[in-house]
Amino acid sequence: MSKPPPLSHIQEDGKSRMVDVGDKSVTRREAEAEALVRYPQQAFEAVLAGKVAKGGVVEPARLAGLMAAKRTAELIPMCHQIALDGVSVEITPDPAGNPVLQVRCCAWTSARTGVEMEAMVGATVAALTLYDMTKALDKGILLENVRLLRKSGGKSGAWQAQ
């Protein structure tokens, strides 16, 4: 069995560190992440019908995701501050018909480090905003499966979730 690669944010003495990316090449980097918001059926129907006391829920959640992606370095201690070229957040009902809203956040830049965390933070905060705006319908709403769907660029190249 091969030894796993060392964690780039951990020094040999166990202390955390910020990775030095100064010698890395600037390349185009993209990432897409997802978070699922699972509703009890009756609450989901109210969301789809627009019957939520706080009004429309998708646009505020989308904006929250955009804003959060831009502030990732303030939230995750070892993240580099990145000048994002763009971010998009899409919120759609599950195509399989489950009582789920899919939140997808894409982030892209030309930089020395990737944008996976920006995409994941954007998707997560949008999902949390959906919860906040709809929790009066039912406290049993679940946030599920926050994950990276794909990334490209950098030394490790392209990756896609299975």
C-alpha positions in Angstrom: 0.0 0.0 0.0 1.4 3.4 -1.0 1.8 6.2 1.4 -0.8 9.0 0.9 0.6 12.3 -0.3 1.4 14.9 2.5 -1.2 17.5 3.2 0.0 20.8 1.7 -1.4 22.9 4.6 0.4 20.9 7.3 4.0 21.4 8.2 6.2 18.4 9.3 5.8 19.6 13.0 2.0 19.5 12.6 1.4 23.2 12.5 -0.9 24.6 9.8 0.5 26.8 7.1 -0.6 28.7 4.1 0.8 27.2 0.9 3.2 29.3 -1.0 1.9 29.5 -4.6 4.4 32.2 -5.8 6.2 29.8 -8.1 3.1 28.3 -9.7 2.1 29.3 -13.1 -1.0 31.4 -13.7 -3.5 29.2 -15.5 -7.2 29.3 -16.3 -9.0 27.5 -13.4 -12.6 26.5 -13.0 -14.6 24.6 -10.5 -18.3 23.6 -10.0 -19.8 22.5 -6.8 -23.2 21.4 -5.7 -25.4 21.4 -2.5 -28.8 19.8 -2.3 -31.7 21.2 -0.2 -34.2 18.4 0.6 -37.7 19.5 1.7 -40.6 17.6 3.2 -43.1 17.3 0.3 -45.6 19.9 1.6 -42.9 22.5 2.2 -41.4 21.8 -1.3 -44.8 22.4 -2.9 -45.2 25.7 -1.1 -41.7 26.8 -2.2 -42.4 25.9 -5.9 -45.8 27.7 -5.7 -44.1 30.8 -4.2 -46.1 30.6 -1.0 -43.3 31.5 1.4 -43.8 34.3 3.9 -40.5 35.9 3.1 -41.3 36.1 -0.6 -39.3 34.8 -3.5 -36.5 32.6 -2.2 -34.3 31.7 -5.2 -32.9 35.2 -6.1 -31.8 36.1 -2.5 -30.2 32.7 -2.2 -28.5 33.0 -5.6 -27.1 36.5 -4.6 -25.9 35.1 -1.2 -24.0 32.4 -3.0 -22.4 34.9 -5.4 -21.4 37.1 -2.5 -20.1 34.2 -0.4 -17.8 32.9 -3.2 -16.2 36.3 -3.4 -15.4 36.2 0.3 -14.1 32.7 0.7 -10.7 33.8 1.9 -12.3 35.5 4.8 -14.1 32.3 5.9 -11.6 29.5 5.2 -8.3 30.2 7.1 -5.8 28.9 4.6 -7.5 30.0 1.4 -5.7 32.5 -0.8 -7.6 35.6 -1.8 -8.3 35.2 -5.4 -9.5 37.7 -8.0 -12.4 35.8 -9.5 -13.1 36.4 -13.2 -16.7 35.1 -12.6 -19.1 33.2 -10.5 -22.5 31.8 -11.3 -25.1 30.2 -9.1 -28.1 28.2 -10.4 -30.9 26.9 -8.3 -33.3 24.4 -9.9 -35.7 21.7 -8.8 -34.4 18.1 -9.0 -35.0 16.8 -12.5 -35.9 13.4 -11.1 -38.9 14.9 -9.3 -37.6 14.6 -5.8 -38.5 17.4 -3.3 -35.0 18.9 -3.7 -33.6 22.1 -4.9 -30.2 21.7 -6.5 -27.8 24.5 -6.0 -24.8 24.6 -8.4 -22.0 27.2 -8.1 -19.3 27.7 -10.8 -16.3 29.8 -10.2 -13.5 30.7 -12.6 -10.3 32.7 -12.7 -6.8 32.9 -14.1 -4.6 32.5 -11.1 -1.9 30.4 -9.4 -4.3 28.4 -7.3 -7.7 26.8 -7.8 -11.3 27.9 -7.1 -12.7 24.7 -5.7 -13.3 26.3 -2.3 -15.0 29.4 -3.8 -17.4 27.1 -5.7 -18.1 25.0 -2.6 -18.6 28.1 -0.3 -21.0 29.7 -2.9 -23.1 26.5 -3.2 -23.2 26.0 0.6 -24.2 29.6 1.5 -26.9 29.6 -1.2 -28.3 26.4 0.3 -28.1 27.9 3.8 -30.0 30.9 2.6 -32.7 28.7 1.1 -33.0 27.0 4.5 -33.2 30.4 6.3 -35.9 31.7 4.0 -38.0 28.6 4.1 -37.5 27.2 7.6 -40.9 28.6 8.7 -42.5 26.0 6.5 -40.8 23.0 8.2 -37.7 22.7 10.4 -37.0 19.2 8.8 -35.3 20.7 5.7 -32.0 19.0 5.1 -28.8 20.3 3.4 -27.1 17.4 1.7 -24.2 16.3 -0.4 -22.1 19.4 -0.6 -19.5 18.3 -3.1 -17.1 19.3 -5.8 -18.5 18.2 -9.2 -15.6 19.2 -11.4 -12.5 21.2 -11.6 -10.0 22.1 -14.3 -6.6 23.9 -14.5 -3.5 23.9 -12.5 -0.9 21.2 -12.1 -3.3 18.4 -11.3 -5.4 19.2 -14.4 -9.1 18.2 -14.8 -11.1 16.2 -12.3 -14.8 15.1 -12.4 -16.9 13.5 -9.7 -18.2 10.0 -10.5 
